[in-house]
Amino acid sequence: MTVRNMHFPETPEHRAAITRRIAAETGLDDATLETLVRTFYGRARADSVIGHLFDGVQDWEHHIATITDFWSSVGLMTGRYHGQPMPAHARLPLEPHHFARWLALFEETLDEVCTESGKAHLMDKARRIAASLEIGVAVARGVLPRTKGAAG
């Protein structure tokens, strides 16, 4: 399939239509995503396994807004997040058990905050993101080799 045949949100109107469709199918919206992020980070910060990983966050309101934008972009395709999560995670002392715990806490929070379809939608995204970050961190540390043609 060529890029030309793929259905990318080329216009703000098309992106908005995609966002509306996903919201209708999942029950997700900005308020739900903010509640999800706030609830999750409240739980994660107090967690004995991953809580220490958040000690370096200086401005929690800014962090919550940034991560809410991230999940809006990932979950609703709003395009609001323009950051680069890999550098932020690569500098943390992350190990495989941290990713597993993050996913478990995230799923518990989804159970409380989202509809079943919203949970399924975001959990699928979360698993992919966690796997990607885990691999990226391992590559950044030299635990896994860079693939041919990879930048860097």
Contacts in CASP RR format, 6 or more apart in sequence:
PFRMAT RR
TARGET T0000
AUTHOR 0000-0000-0000
METHOD contacts of the structure
MODEL  1
MTVRNMHFPETPEHRAAITRRIAAETGLDDATLETLVRTFYGRARADSVI
GHLFDGVQDWEHHIATITDFWSSVGLMTGRYHGQPMPAHARLPLEPHHFA
RWLALFEETLDEVCTESGKAHLMDKARRIAASLEIGVAVARGVLPRTKGA
AG
9 15 0 8 1.000
9 18 0 8 1.000
9 77 0 8 1.000
15 77 0 8 1.000
15 78 0 8 1.000
15 79 0 8 1.000
18 77 0 8 1.000
19 76 0 8 1.000
19 77 0 8 1.000
19 78 0 8 1.000
22 28 0 8 1.000
22 75 0 8 1.000
22 76 0 8 1.000
22 77 0 8 1.000
22 121 0 8 1.000
23 29 0 8 1.000
23 76 0 8 1.000
25 117 0 8 1.000
25 121 0 8 1.000
26 75 0 8 1.000
26 114 0 8 1.000
26 115 0 8 1.000
26 117 0 8 1.000
26 118 0 8 1.000
26 121 0 8 1.000
26 122 0 8 1.000
27 114 0 8 1.000
27 115 0 8 1.000
27 117 0 8 1.000
27 118 0 8 1.000
28 75 0 8 1.000
28 76 0 8 1.000
28 114 0 8 1.000
28 115 0 8 1.000
28 118 0 8 1.000
28 121 0 8 1.000
28 122 0 8 1.000
29 76 0 8 1.000
30 68 0 8 1.000
30 72 0 8 1.000
32 113 0 8 1.000
32 114 0 8 1.000
33 68 0 8 1.000
33 71 0 8 1.000
33 72 0 8 1.000
33 75 0 8 1.000
33 76 0 8 1.000
34 64 0 8 1.000
34 68 0 8 1.000
35 113 0 8 1.000
36 71 0 8 1.000
36 109 0 8 1.000
36 110 0 8 1.000
36 113 0 8 1.000
36 114 0 8 1.000
36 122 0 8 1.000
37 64 0 8 1.000
37 67 0 8 1.000
37 68 0 8 1.000
37 71 0 8 1.000
38 64 0 8 1.000
39 109 0 8 1.000
39 112 0 8 1.000
39 113 0 8 1.000
40 105 0 8 1.000
40 106 0 8 1.000
40 109 0 8 1.000
41 54 0 8 1.000
41 60 0 8 1.000
41 63 0 8 1.000
41 64 0 8 1.000
41 67 0 8 1.000
43 105 0 8 1.000
43 108 0 8 1.000
43 109 0 8 1.000
44 50 0 8 1.000
44 51 0 8 1.000
44 54 0 8 1.000
44 102 0 8 1.000
44 105 0 8 1.000
45 51 0 8 1.000
45 54 0 8 1.000
47 101 0 8 1.000
47 105 0 8 1.000
49 97 0 8 1.000
49 98 0 8 1.000
49 101 0 8 1.000
50 98 0 8 1.000
50 101 0 8 1.000
50 102 0 8 1.000
50 105 0 8 1.000
53 92 0 8 1.000
53 93 0 8 1.000
53 94 0 8 1.000
53 98 0 8 1.000
57 63 0 8 1.000
66 81 0 8 1.000
66 83 0 8 1.000
69 78 0 8 1.000
69 80 0 8 1.000
69 81 0 8 1.000
70 81 0 8 1.000
70 83 0 8 1.000
70 85 0 8 1.000
71 122 0 8 1.000
72 78 0 8 1.000
72 79 0 8 1.000
72 80 0 8 1.000
72 81 0 8 1.000
73 79 0 8 1.000
73 80 0 8 1.000
73 81 0 8 1.000
74 81 0 8 1.000
74 122 0 8 1.000
74 125 0 8 1.000
74 129 0 8 1.000
75 121 0 8 1.000
75 122 0 8 1.000
75 125 0 8 1.000
85 129 0 8 1.000
85 133 0 8 1.000
86 133 0 8 1.000
86 136 0 8 1.000
86 137 0 8 1.000
86 140 0 8 1.000
89 133 0 8 1.000
89 137 0 8 1.000
90 136 0 8 1.000
90 137 0 8 1.000
90 140 0 8 1.000
90 141 0 8 1.000
92 137 0 8 1.000
94 133 0 8 1.000
94 134 0 8 1.000
94 137 0 8 1.000
96 134 0 8 1.000
99 130 0 8 1.000
99 131 0 8 1.000
99 133 0 8 1.000
99 134 0 8 1.000
102 130 0 8 1.000
103 126 0 8 1.000
103 127 0 8 1.000
103 130 0 8 1.000
106 122 0 8 1.000
106 123 0 8 1.000
106 126 0 8 1.000
107 119 0 8 1.000
107 123 0 8 1.000
107 126 0 8 1.000
110 118 0 8 1.000
110 119 0 8 1.000
110 122 0 8 1.000
110 123 0 8 1.000
111 119 0 8 1.000
114 122 0 8 1.000
135 144 0 8 1.000
136 144 0 8 1.000
138 144 0 8 1.000
139 145 0 8 1.000
139 146 0 8 1.000
139 150 0 8 1.000
146 152 0 8 1.000
END
